[in-house]
Amino acid sequence: MNHKIVIVGVGGQGTLLASKILGQLAVSENLAVKVSEVHGMAQRGGSVITHVIFGSEVYAPLVSEGEADFLLAFESLEAARALPFLSKDGTIIVSTQRILPMPVITGAEKYPADPLGGIRERVSACEIPADKLAEEAGSIKAVNVVLLGAMAKRLPFEKDKWLSALEKCVPAKYLELNRRAFTLGYENS
């Protein structure tokens, strides 16, 4: 059985690192894995999406609409935009953090009052105050690892395997901070 995960956020939030950690985890478990990055406007603040598929045999590099087991969203509006990827039985794990896109900043558009409002009624949603947990761990930049921690409970890997993959992907000087972030996400989901 393959696991299909779509990770969305805005540039600078660490979607690519989260994908790398997931890929490393799958490789360490001798699974086939494909990680595809779809940057779009990936400069800081622009939308970023990555696809991770792993299992016994993986052929396609991208998750098709309606096939994702998990949607890991680093920002609420990005979650709403990527919802078509999620399967009807899928789970969305989303940070409650809001990062205003440029059209909202310039006043051309308004940020929806509740971008997740319609989502909660259709799919299993796990909303996490990832920004607050990341700050508690030591840096707002650890939102990505907090959310990985939240997703870890829902995938068939032991916590120590996740931490080992984290160790292989994160520079040593940030490792302890990211371990704390992962654990806070794991314990608060």
VEXRO-161799 format. One line per 8 residues: number of its first residue (from 1); their letters; for each residue x, y, z of C-alpha. Coordinates in steps of 0.05 Angstrom, whole numbers, plus 5000, padded with zeros to 4 digits. Example, Ala and Ser with C-alpha at 12.3 -4.5 7.8 and 13.67 -1.06 7.14 Angstrom:
# residues 2
1) as) 5246,4910,5156  5273,4979,5143 .
END
This chain:
# residues 189
1) mnhkiviv) 5000,5000,5000  5025,5069,4982  5018,5131,5024  5005,5195,4987  5019,5261,5021  5012,5333,4995  5048,5387,5034  5029,5459,5024 .
9) gvggqgtl) 5052,5525,5052  5084,5590,5032  5156,5602,5013  5201,5603,5073  5159,5556,5116  5201,5494,5104  5155,5452,5060  5216,5426,5023 .
17) laskilgq) 5252,5406,5087  5189,5370,5111  5187,5332,5045  5260,5314,5051  5250,5287,5121  5191,5244,5098  5232,5219,5039  5291,5202,5085 .
25) lavsenla) 5244,5164,5131  5216,5123,5074  5286,5107,5047  5309,5086,5116  5251,5036,5118  5271,5008,5049  5208,5036,5016  5203,5064,4946 .
33) vkvsevhg) 5193,5139,4948  5182,5197,4902  5186,5269,4925  5164,5323,4876  5168,5398,4887  5120,5444,4852  5145,5513,4867  5100,5562,4831 .
41) maqrggsv) 5115,5629,4863  5161,5599,4914  5194,5663,4936  5183,5680,5009  5108,5688,5017  5088,5652,4953  5051,5586,4949  5092,5522,4952 .
49) ithvifgs) 5068,5450,4944  5105,5385,4948  5082,5314,4935  5110,5253,4973  5090,5183,4954  5120,5122,4987  5106,5048,4992  5126,4981,4962 .
57) evyaplvs) 5124,5007,4890  5117,5079,4868  5111,5100,4796  5077,5168,4793  5115,5229,4819  5053,5270,4834  4991,5258,4875  4928,5264,4833 .
65) egeadfll) 4868,5303,4856  4826,5263,4904  4881,5214,4922  4921,5244,4980  4917,5206,5045  4943,5267,5081  4944,5341,5067  4996,5373,5111 .
73) afesleaa) 4983,5448,5109  5028,5500,5140  4976,5556,5131  4900,5556,5132  4886,5588,5065  4937,5543,5030  4898,5484,5061  4834,5508,5029 .
81) ralpflsk) 4868,5517,4962  4898,5447,4963  4835,5411,4988  4820,5380,4919  4881,5335,4928  4853,5302,4991  4816,5236,4984  4747,5230,5014 .
89) dgtiivst) 4776,5188,5070  4839,5231,5077  4862,5272,5136  4882,5345,5136  4933,5367,5187  4935,5442,5187  4968,5498,5224  4919,5551,5248 .
97) qrilpmpv) 4971,5604,5231  4951,5656,5180  5001,5687,5132  4971,5741,5090  4982,5734,5015  5003,5794,4974  4933,5810,4947  4908,5815,5019 .
105) itgaekyp) 4968,5856,5041  4956,5906,4984  4881,5910,5000  4860,5879,4933  4829,5819,4968  4804,5800,5038  4828,5740,5077  4769,5694,5089 .
113) adplggir) 4741,5698,5159  4744,5622,5166  4783,5590,5109  4773,5521,5140  4699,5528,5152  4675,5484,5096  4733,5436,5104  4715,5412,5173 .
121) ervsacei) 4648,5386,5149  4677,5343,5093  4741,5312,5118  4778,5292,5181  4814,5355,5203  4868,5363,5257  4880,5436,5270  4945,5452,5307 .
129) padklaee) 4970,5519,5335  5036,5501,5302  5064,5571,5305  5055,5574,5380  5084,5504,5390  5144,5522,5346  5157,5585,5387  5153,5542,5450 .
137) agsikavn) 5205,5495,5419  5251,5555,5405  5235,5583,5336  5174,5600,5294  5213,5569,5236  5199,5500,5264  5125,5500,5245  5142,5448,5191 .
145) vvllgama) 5171,5399,5242  5114,5410,5291  5065,5390,5236  5108,5329,5218  5104,5309,5291  5028,5314,5288  5025,5271,5226  5075,5220,5254 .
153) krlpfekd) 5023,5188,5299  4981,5172,5238  5034,5137,5197  5064,5067,5208  5132,5088,5233  5160,5089,5304  5175,5156,5335  5250,5140,5338 .
161) kwlsalek) 5251,5128,5263  5223,5198,5252  5276,5228,5298  5330,5190,5261  5306,5218,5194  5304,5287,5225  5375,5279,5249  5398,5262,5178 .
169) cvpakyle) 5363,5323,5147  5372,5380,5197  5438,5415,5210  5467,5395,5278  5461,5465,5307  5385,5463,5297  5374,5390,5315  5354,5397,5388 .
177) lnrraftl) 5304,5453,5372  5273,5410,5317  5269,5349,5363  5230,5392,5413  5185,5417,5357  5171,5347,5332  5155,5323,5402  5108,5381,5415 .
185) gyens) 5071,5366,5350  5069,5292,5366  5042,5304,5436  4991,5358,5418  4954,5326,5360 .
END
